[in-house]
Amino acid sequence: MRRMLLNRGESVVAGLILGWLLTYQTATLPAAETANLTVAPASASKGKSGPFRPIVPGVEVTIAADRQEEETYSTHDIVEVLHGIPDLAWTPKLSSITHTLQAMSTKTVFRRDIWCLEFTFKPVRMLWVDVPQPSGKMQRKLIWYMVYHVKNTGKHLRPVRQSDGNYVLKPFDRELRFLPQFVLEAPEYKKAYLDRLIPVAIGAIEQKEDPNRKLLNTVEICSKLIPVSTDLVDHSVWGVATWEDIDPRVDFFSVSVQGLSNAYQWVDPPEAFKKGDPPGKGRVLTQKTLLLNFWRPGDEYVEDQRIIRYGIPGKVDYSWVYR
């Protein structure tokens, strides 16, 4: 018992000495530093790394990584050769005609690796933010935003040539980089809004969604290499897309997301390439794009973020398109 009392007494004395030292160090700080000294609450001691706010089931929507076998190859004529080099039509005497430049440039098969990221998002929301203007004044704006995170699930597709000349698809893992482009589209009013960088809005959105979670804008997230996640370790990267000056009349809209996949398609329109043109002249490239549909019932006078819903009645909730 005596030893316990001594330990308790020693702890009290140690606490008093520690408190005196902290008080002394604070008192000896320069005035400028003392003025900025704040005591962080225990809940914020970990900064932007957690503990994170629990997410209610059903709030987020996850679009699984979509990788298709037909995306690993495509067949095209090489128009730069067929239309750019004269007198290709001839019949060799000592080899097969399939070995001629004309034959090898006709219906040529192109193969490539295909990867895709998993995309999880919260439906579009709104927040009033004071945005600085070029004049130096602040303007209160209604910012539309979408919080999301991307995950590298691995098992991407790679065509591998076999000894018999055939190809088989083999899964592979690698770090990926998300280079996004978000466009909010309102077909009814023929308007499209590219994601805007609004630094003052990010902090306000973080405070509303989760003060401990860092949200990256579409430029910052490009610098992050995303490792492959496992069942035990989630390497998802979080971001937010923001838009401003949206037409208040918009009821039905979609958000297109590019950069989730490296799949693409290309066509050469007839007569688009002529002899003497630079390579690729007239070629049309389209990129695999995720299209998310949303519905905002109401009117232009009641812009209520609580009634923005994922999906449009009579249409699919999402689709993969090439554009």
C-alpha positions as CSV (number, residue, x, y, z in Angstrom):
1,M,0.0,0.0,0.0
2,R,2.8,2.4,0.9
3,R,4.5,1.7,-2.4
4,M,1.3,2.3,-4.3
5,L,0.9,5.7,-2.6
6,L,4.5,6.6,-3.4
7,N,3.9,5.7,-7.1
8,R,0.8,7.8,-7.1
9,G,2.7,10.7,-5.5
10,E,5.5,10.4,-7.9
11,S,3.1,10.4,-10.8
12,V,1.5,13.6,-9.5
13,V,4.8,15.3,-9.0
14,A,5.9,14.2,-12.5
15,G,2.7,15.6,-14.0
16,L,3.2,18.9,-12.2
17,I,6.8,19.2,-13.4
18,L,5.7,18.3,-17.0
19,G,3.0,21.0,-16.9
20,W,5.4,23.6,-15.5
21,L,7.9,22.8,-18.3
22,L,5.2,23.1,-21.0
23,T,4.1,26.4,-19.5
24,Y,7.6,27.7,-19.3
25,Q,8.4,26.7,-23.0
26,T,5.1,28.4,-24.1
27,A,6.0,31.5,-22.2
28,T,9.4,31.8,-23.7
29,L,8.1,31.5,-27.3
30,P,8.3,34.7,-29.4
31,A,5.0,36.6,-29.5
32,A,4.3,35.8,-33.1
33,E,4.6,32.1,-32.5
34,T,2.5,32.3,-29.3
35,A,-0.3,34.0,-31.1
36,N,-0.5,31.1,-33.6
37,L,-0.2,28.4,-31.0
38,T,-3.4,26.2,-30.8
39,V,-4.1,23.0,-29.1
40,A,-5.4,20.3,-31.5
41,P,-8.4,18.3,-30.3
42,A,-7.6,14.6,-29.8
43,S,-9.9,13.6,-32.7
44,A,-7.9,15.6,-35.1
45,S,-4.4,14.6,-33.9
46,K,-4.0,12.2,-36.8
47,G,-4.6,15.0,-39.4
48,K,-5.8,13.8,-42.8
49,S,-4.9,10.1,-42.2
50,G,-7.8,9.1,-40.0
51,P,-9.7,8.0,-38.1
52,F,-12.1,8.2,-41.0
53,R,-15.8,8.8,-40.7
54,P,-17.8,5.6,-41.1
55,I,-19.7,5.4,-44.4
56,V,-23.3,4.3,-44.2
57,P,-24.0,1.3,-46.3
58,G,-25.8,2.2,-49.6
59,V,-24.4,5.7,-49.8
60,E,-21.6,4.8,-52.1
61,V,-21.9,3.1,-55.5
62,T,-19.1,0.9,-56.9
63,I,-18.5,0.3,-60.6
64,A,-16.4,-2.8,-61.0
65,A,-13.3,-2.7,-63.2
66,D,-14.4,-3.7,-66.7
67,R,-11.9,-5.5,-68.9
68,Q,-13.1,-7.2,-72.1
69,E,-11.2,-9.7,-74.2
70,E,-12.1,-7.9,-77.4
71,E,-10.4,-4.7,-76.1
72,T,-7.0,-6.4,-76.3
73,Y,-7.0,-6.5,-80.1
74,S,-8.3,-4.6,-83.2
75,T,-8.1,-5.1,-86.9
76,H,-7.2,-2.2,-89.3
77,D,-5.8,-1.4,-92.7
78,I,-2.6,0.7,-92.4
79,V,-3.8,3.5,-94.6
80,E,-0.4,5.3,-94.4
81,V,1.1,2.4,-96.4
82,L,-1.8,1.4,-98.6
83,H,-2.5,5.0,-99.8
84,G,0.8,6.5,-99.2
85,I,3.1,4.1,-101.2
86,P,2.4,3.6,-104.9
87,D,2.6,0.3,-106.9
88,L,2.1,-2.0,-104.0
89,A,0.1,-4.6,-106.0
90,W,2.5,-7.2,-107.4
91,T,2.8,-11.0,-107.3
92,P,6.1,-12.4,-106.0
93,K,7.6,-15.5,-107.6
94,L,9.6,-16.9,-104.8
95,S,7.4,-16.3,-101.8
96,S,3.7,-16.1,-100.8
97,I,1.7,-13.1,-101.7
98,T,0.8,-12.8,-98.0
99,H,4.4,-11.6,-97.4
100,T,4.0,-8.6,-99.6
101,L,3.8,-5.1,-98.0
102,Q,0.3,-4.7,-99.4
103,A,-1.0,-7.9,-97.8
104,M,0.7,-7.3,-94.5
105,S,-0.8,-3.8,-94.3
106,T,-4.3,-5.0,-95.0
107,K,-6.5,-6.1,-92.0
108,T,-3.5,-6.0,-89.7
109,V,-4.2,-7.1,-86.1
110,F,-3.0,-4.8,-83.3
111,R,-2.7,-6.2,-79.8
112,R,-2.3,-4.4,-76.5
113,D,-2.4,-4.8,-72.7
114,I,-5.7,-3.7,-71.1
115,W,-6.2,-2.4,-67.6
116,C,-9.1,-0.8,-65.7
117,L,-9.6,0.8,-62.3
118,E,-12.5,0.2,-60.0
119,F,-14.5,3.4,-59.4
120,T,-16.6,4.1,-56.3
121,F,-18.5,7.4,-55.8
122,K,-21.1,9.2,-53.8
123,P,-23.9,10.8,-55.9
124,V,-23.4,14.4,-56.9
125,R,-24.0,16.9,-54.1
126,M,-24.0,20.7,-53.7
127,L,-22.4,23.2,-51.3
128,W,-22.4,27.0,-51.1
129,V,-18.8,28.4,-51.2
130,D,-17.4,31.9,-51.2
131,V,-15.2,31.9,-54.3
132,P,-12.6,34.7,-55.0
133,Q,-13.1,36.5,-58.3
134,P,-10.5,38.3,-60.5
135,S,-11.7,41.6,-59.1
136,G,-10.5,40.5,-55.7
137,K,-14.0,40.3,-54.3
138,M,-15.7,37.1,-53.0
139,Q,-18.8,35.6,-54.8
140,R,-21.0,33.1,-53.1
141,K,-21.5,30.2,-55.6
142,L,-23.3,26.9,-55.5
143,I,-20.6,24.2,-56.2
144,W,-21.6,20.8,-57.5
145,Y,-19.2,18.1,-56.5
146,M,-18.7,14.3,-56.5
147,V,-16.5,12.5,-54.0
148,Y,-15.0,9.3,-55.3
149,H,-12.1,6.8,-54.9
150,V,-10.4,4.6,-57.3
151,K,-8.9,1.1,-56.6
152,N,-6.4,-0.9,-58.6
153,T,-7.7,-4.4,-58.3
154,G,-5.0,-6.0,-60.5
155,K,-5.6,-9.0,-62.8
156,H,-5.3,-6.9,-66.0
157,L,-5.3,-8.5,-69.4
158,R,-2.2,-9.2,-71.5
159,P,-2.2,-11.1,-74.8
160,V,0.7,-13.5,-74.9
161,R,1.8,-15.3,-78.1
162,Q,2.1,-19.0,-77.9
163,S,4.5,-21.3,-79.8
164,D,1.7,-22.3,-82.2
165,G,1.1,-18.6,-83.1
166,N,-2.1,-18.3,-81.2
167,Y,-2.6,-15.8,-78.4
168,V,-3.9,-16.4,-74.9
169,L,-4.8,-13.8,-72.3
170,K,-2.8,-13.8,-69.1
171,P,-3.6,-11.6,-66.0
172,F,-0.9,-9.3,-64.7
173,D,-0.5,-6.7,-61.9
174,R,1.1,-3.3,-62.1
175,E,0.9,0.1,-60.5
176,L,-1.5,2.5,-62.4
177,R,-2.0,6.2,-62.6
178,F,-5.4,7.8,-62.8
179,L,-5.5,10.7,-65.3
180,P,-9.1,11.7,-65.0
181,Q,-11.4,14.0,-66.9
182,F,-14.9,14.6,-65.5
183,V,-17.6,16.3,-67.6
184,L,-21.1,17.1,-66.3
185,E,-23.5,17.0,-69.3
186,A,-27.1,18.3,-69.6
187,P,-28.3,17.1,-73.0
188,E,-31.7,18.7,-72.5
189,Y,-30.1,22.2,-72.6
190,K,-27.1,21.1,-74.8
191,K,-24.6,22.1,-72.1
192,A,-21.5,20.5,-70.8
193,Y,-19.3,21.5,-67.9
194,L,-15.7,20.4,-67.5
195,D,-14.5,19.7,-64.0
196,R,-13.0,23.0,-62.5
197,L,-10.2,23.4,-60.0
198,I,-11.7,25.4,-57.1
199,P,-9.2,25.2,-54.2
200,V,-11.4,27.1,-51.7
201,A,-14.1,24.5,-52.2
202,I,-12.0,21.5,-51.4
203,G,-11.5,22.4,-47.7
204,A,-15.2,23.1,-47.3
205,I,-16.1,19.7,-48.9
206,E,-13.6,17.9,-46.7
207,Q,-15.2,19.5,-43.6
208,K,-18.6,18.4,-44.7
209,E,-17.8,14.9,-45.9
210,D,-14.9,13.9,-43.5
211,P,-12.4,16.3,-41.9
212,N,-9.8,13.6,-41.6
213,R,-9.8,12.5,-45.2
214,K,-7.7,14.3,-47.8
215,L,-9.5,14.7,-51.1
216,L,-7.4,15.3,-54.2
217,N,-8.5,17.4,-57.1
218,T,-8.1,16.2,-60.7
219,V,-4.6,17.6,-61.0
220,E,-3.2,16.3,-57.7
221,I,-4.5,12.7,-58.2
222,C,-2.6,12.4,-61.5
223,S,0.7,12.4,-59.4
224,K,-0.3,9.3,-57.4
225,L,0.8,5.8,-58.4
226,I,-1.9,3.4,-57.3
227,P,-0.6,0.1,-56.1
228,V,-2.6,-3.1,-56.4
229,S,-5.0,-3.6,-53.5
230,T,-5.5,-6.9,-51.8
231,D,-8.2,-8.4,-49.5
232,L,-6.1,-7.2,-46.5
233,V,-4.7,-3.8,-47.8
234,D,-6.8,-1.2,-49.6
235,H,-4.7,1.2,-51.6
236,S,-7.6,3.3,-52.9
237,V,-6.9,6.9,-53.7
238,W,-9.7,9.5,-52.9
239,G,-10.6,12.5,-54.9
240,V,-13.3,15.0,-55.7
241,A,-14.6,16.5,-58.9
242,T,-16.1,20.0,-58.7
243,W,-18.2,22.1,-61.1
244,E,-19.5,25.7,-60.9
245,D,-22.1,27.9,-62.7
246,I,-24.4,25.0,-63.5
247,D,-27.6,26.0,-65.1
248,P,-30.2,25.8,-62.3
249,R,-32.8,24.4,-64.7
250,V,-30.9,21.1,-65.1
251,D,-33.0,18.1,-64.0
252,F,-31.4,15.2,-65.8
253,F,-27.7,15.1,-66.3
254,S,-24.8,12.7,-66.6
255,V,-21.2,12.7,-65.5
256,S,-18.7,11.1,-67.9
257,V,-15.4,9.8,-66.4
258,Q,-12.4,9.2,-68.6
259,G,-9.1,7.7,-67.4
260,L,-10.4,4.6,-65.7
261,S,-9.3,2.4,-68.6
262,N,-6.7,2.5,-71.3
263,A,-9.0,0.8,-73.8
264,Y,-9.6,2.8,-77.0
265,Q,-11.0,2.4,-80.5
266,W,-9.9,4.1,-83.8
267,V,-11.2,4.3,-87.3
268,D,-9.9,5.8,-90.5
269,P,-12.8,7.3,-92.5
270,P,-12.8,6.6,-96.2
271,E,-10.6,9.0,-98.2
272,A,-9.6,10.8,-95.0
273,F,-5.9,10.0,-95.6
274,K,-4.3,10.9,-98.9
275,K,-0.8,10.5,-100.3
276,G,1.5,13.1,-98.8
277,D,-0.6,13.6,-95.6
278,P,1.2,13.2,-92.2
279,P,0.7,9.9,-90.5
280,G,-2.7,9.6,-88.7
281,K,-4.3,12.4,-90.7
282,G,-8.1,12.1,-90.4
283,R,-7.9,9.2,-87.9
284,V,-10.6,9.3,-85.2
285,L,-9.7,8.0,-81.7
286,T,-12.3,7.3,-79.0
287,Q,-11.6,6.4,-75.4
288,K,-13.5,4.1,-73.1
289,T,-15.6,6.3,-70.9
290,L,-17.8,5.6,-67.9
291,L,-21.2,7.4,-68.1
292,L,-23.1,7.9,-64.9
293,N,-26.7,9.2,-65.0
294,F,-28.4,11.4,-62.4
295,W,-31.8,12.8,-61.7
296,R,-32.6,16.0,-59.8
297,P,-36.4,16.4,-59.4
298,G,-37.4,19.9,-58.5
299,D,-37.2,23.3,-60.2
300,E,-34.7,26.1,-60.8
301,Y,-35.8,27.9,-57.7
302,V,-35.2,25.1,-55.2
303,E,-31.7,23.7,-55.7
304,D,-31.8,21.1,-53.1
305,Q,-28.8,18.7,-53.0
306,R,-30.7,16.2,-50.9
307,I,-32.9,15.1,-53.8
308,I,-30.1,14.4,-56.4
309,R,-30.5,10.7,-57.2
310,Y,-28.3,8.3,-59.0
311,G,-29.9,6.9,-62.1
312,I,-32.6,8.3,-64.5
313,P,-36.1,6.7,-64.7
314,G,-36.3,4.6,-67.9
315,K,-32.5,4.5,-68.5
316,V,-29.6,2.5,-67.3
317,D,-27.8,3.8,-64.2
318,Y,-24.4,3.7,-65.9
319,S,-22.8,2.5,-69.1
320,W,-19.4,2.2,-70.7
321,V,-19.2,4.1,-74.0
322,Y,-16.5,5.2,-76.4
323,R,-16.2,8.9,-77.1
